[in-house]
């Protein structure tokens, strides 16, 4: 299977129910838009609407959101697009058991997220590999 499901620029979707955090991601990741198509969603339903029409290379999703947990979003995205590298973000303490509990999850970002790690994940995918955020949320 192709490591990049999209044609043209690789595509990433960042999902968080906190508008101010999404605004920060937009602002701070803007320089990556030269090489990536970056999409943003404020919740699980909006994220699923986006992936209905578009394959993803990377999904970075908040774990705790109203109406739909991030783990459910990851599972549904992977059903439709199994080659997507999926990551969760959480402000709560998480460990390796969460990674193994969500089938197909690559890793967890601890909030506040290290933007350097997110950039590294995107750059790693561009080069054809997947990267687990380090250190894993503890």
N, C-alpha and C positions, 0 to 999 in steps of 0.2 A: 504494500500500500504506500501511497505517496505520503511523505512526512509533512507536506504542506497541503492541506485540503483546499486552500484558496488559490485562485489564479491571480497573478499580479502581486500586490503587496500582501504580506501576511496580515491576518486580522486578529485583533484581541478585543475582548469585551470585559469591561470592569463594571461590577455590580455592587452598589452599596445604597442603602436606604437613607443615608445622611447626605443631603444635597451639598453641604459645605465641603464634605470630604471628596465627593465627586468633582466639585469645582477645583479643589486642590490637585487632584489627579490630572484633570484636564490641563491645568496651567503648567504643572511640573513635567508632565509627559509630552507636552506639545512638541518639543524638539524631535521626538521619535516619529512624528507623523510624516516625516520625509521618507521613512522606510516601512512604516506600519500604518494600517488602517485601524485607528483606535475608536472603539464604540463604547458608549456608557449607558447604563440602565439604573433606574432607581429602585428596582425590585425584581423579584423572580418572574412575575408574569411578563413584565416588559422585556426581560432578558430572553425568555422563551419565545416571545414574538419576534425578536431579532434573529434568533437561531433558526426559526422556521424558514426564513428566506436566505440565510447566509451561513456558510460553514465557518468555523472558527479554528484558529491555530492555538489560541490561549484564552482561557477563561479565568478571571480572578474575581472571586465572589465573596461578599461578606457572609459569615456563617449565620449570625442572628439577625433576621429581618422579619417584619410582620408579614403574615399571610403565607409565606413560603420560606422555609429554612434554606440556607445556602447549600447544604448537603443534598437537598432534594433537587435544587437547580442543577448541581453538578451531575447527579444521576440521570436526570432527564436530558441534559445536553449530551452526555456520553452515549445515551441510547441512540440519539439522532446522528451524532458526529463522534464516533469512537476514537478518532485520532487527535482529539482536542486535549491539550495539556491543561489540566484543571487544578486550581489552587483555591484554598479558602483563606479568608482574613478573619481574625477574631481578636476582640479586646479581652476575652476571657482566657484563662489558662487552658492550654490544650497540650496533648502529648501524642506520641506515636500511635496510640490506640485509635485516635480519631482518624488518622491517615489510613490505617488498615481497615477501619469500619466503613469508610466511604470508598467503595470499589472504584479504582481508576484515578483516585486523587494523587497528585504529585507531591503536594506539600501544603504547609500552612504558614501564612504570614502573621506574625504577631502585630497587632495595632499598638501604637502607631507604626505604620509600615515603614520599613527602610526602602526608600525609593531606589536606592542603588541596587537592592536585591530584585526589585521588580524589573528594572532595566536589564539586569543580568539575565533574568528569566527570558525576557523578550529577545535579547541578543543571542542567547543560547539556542532558542528555537529557530532563529534566523539561520544559525550555522548548522542546523539539522540535529540538534540534540535537546534533551530536556534537562532542566536544572531544578534540584530541590533546594528551596530556600534554606540557608544556614545562618544561624542556628535555627533548628526547628523550634516552634513555639514551645516554651517550657513552663 
